[in-house]
Amino acid sequence: MTGTREVGLILLGALLLGGVTAAVHPKRPSFLGPPDEPNEITLAQTSAASAKILWVDARSDAEFVAGHIPGALSLNFDNWPDAFPKFLDHYDPSQRVIVYCSASSCQLSREIAEKLRASGVTDAGFLKGGWEAWQKEHSPAPRTP
């Protein structure tokens, strides 16, 4: 019985030490939110380099026509064969390519950015929050009477 008790005490001590380390270590991972993705870009990160960004809208053509980030190009899986050569005409390797879709839950921007990287566009990322985040940040303030 003492062997089992010793093993239990060792496990309890290890759990306590591990918990304390996870709570105070400067390089601990965040357990409260999703991990940061290396190619995810926030709107705050785009403001300083806005002149060197080529925006790509991964939403449907109809959504693009209804509204998009000024200067953005439409590039999605449906129009890829026709739109990718047009993208290359506008692409400058010194630019950062940022792809967006409708919202944070939309995966199209990640997938199009990945396809662009696989096609040789090394600095392609995706916008956190997508079109919804852009609209929220750039919508005019409501008027008060």
C-alpha positions in Angstrom: 0.0 0.0 0.0 2.9 2.4 0.6 4.1 2.0 -3.0 0.7 3.1 -4.3 0.7 6.0 -1.8 4.2 7.1 -2.9 3.2 7.0 -6.5 0.1 9.0 -5.8 2.2 11.6 -3.9 4.7 11.9 -6.7 1.9 12.3 -9.3 0.2 15.0 -7.1 3.5 16.8 -6.7 4.1 16.7 -10.4 0.7 18.1 -11.2 1.1 20.9 -8.7 4.5 21.9 -10.1 3.2 21.6 -13.7 0.2 23.8 -12.8 2.4 26.5 -11.2 4.7 26.5 -14.2 1.8 26.8 -16.6 0.4 29.7 -14.6 3.6 31.8 -14.3 5.9 30.9 -17.1 6.6 33.8 -19.5 6.2 31.7 -22.6 3.1 29.8 -21.5 0.5 29.2 -24.2 -2.9 30.9 -23.9 -5.5 28.4 -22.7 -8.3 30.9 -22.9 -8.4 31.6 -26.6 -7.5 29.9 -29.9 -3.9 29.9 -30.7 -2.5 32.7 -32.9 -2.1 31.7 -36.5 1.1 32.9 -38.1 -0.6 34.2 -41.3 -3.5 35.9 -39.5 -3.4 39.7 -39.7 -5.4 42.2 -37.7 -6.7 45.5 -39.0 -4.4 47.3 -36.5 -1.4 45.6 -38.2 -2.5 46.8 -41.6 -2.9 50.5 -40.8 0.8 51.3 -40.9 1.5 49.5 -44.1 -1.8 50.2 -46.0 0.0 51.5 -49.1 1.9 48.3 -49.5 -1.1 45.9 -49.2 -2.9 44.2 -52.0 -6.3 43.2 -50.7 -8.0 40.0 -52.0 -11.7 39.3 -51.5 -12.3 35.6 -51.3 -16.1 36.0 -51.1 -18.5 35.3 -54.0 -18.6 37.6 -57.0 -22.0 38.8 -55.9 -20.8 39.8 -52.4 -17.8 41.5 -54.0 -20.0 43.6 -56.2 -22.2 44.5 -53.3 -19.2 45.9 -51.4 -15.5 45.4 -50.8 -12.4 47.0 -49.5 -11.3 49.8 -51.8 -8.8 48.5 -54.4 -9.5 44.9 -53.5 -9.4 42.2 -56.2 -11.9 39.4 -56.3 -10.3 35.9 -56.2 -12.1 32.8 -55.0 -12.3 29.2 -56.0 -15.1 29.7 -58.5 -13.3 32.5 -60.4 -9.7 31.3 -59.9 -8.9 30.3 -63.5 -9.9 33.7 -64.8 -9.1 35.9 -61.8 -5.6 34.6 -60.9 -3.9 35.9 -64.0 -5.5 39.3 -63.3 -4.2 39.1 -59.7 -0.7 38.4 -61.1 -1.0 41.6 -63.2 -1.6 43.6 -60.1 0.8 41.7 -57.8 4.1 43.2 -56.8 6.4 41.0 -54.6 7.1 44.0 -52.4 3.4 44.1 -51.4 1.8 42.1 -48.6 -1.2 40.2 -49.9 -4.1 40.1 -47.4 -7.1 37.9 -48.2 -10.5 38.4 -46.5 -13.9 36.8 -46.5 -17.1 37.6 -44.7 -16.3 37.0 -41.0 -13.9 35.2 -38.5 -15.9 32.0 -39.0 -15.3 32.0 -42.7 -12.4 29.7 -43.8 -12.2 30.9 -47.4 -9.6 33.6 -46.7 -7.3 31.1 -45.1 -7.7 28.6 -48.0 -7.2 31.2 -50.7 -4.1 32.6 -48.8 -2.8 29.1 -48.6 -3.4 28.5 -52.3 -1.6 31.8 -53.1 1.4 30.8 -51.0 1.4 27.4 -52.8 1.4 29.4 -56.1 4.5 31.4 -55.1 3.0 34.4 -53.3 5.1 34.1 -50.2 3.7 37.0 -48.2 0.0 36.1 -48.3 -2.0 36.2 -45.1 -5.7 36.6 -44.1 -7.6 39.2 -42.2 -8.8 38.4 -38.8 -12.6 39.2 -38.6 -12.8 39.6 -42.4 -15.2 42.0 -44.2 -17.3 42.4 -41.0 -14.2 43.7 -39.1 -13.4 46.1 -41.9 -16.9 47.4 -42.1 -17.1 47.9 -38.3 -13.8 49.8 -38.3 -14.6 51.9 -41.4 -18.3 52.6 -41.1 -19.3 56.2 -40.5 -20.2 57.1 -37.0 -24.0 57.3 -36.4 -25.4 60.8 -36.5 -27.0 62.3 -33.4 -29.9 64.7 -33.9 
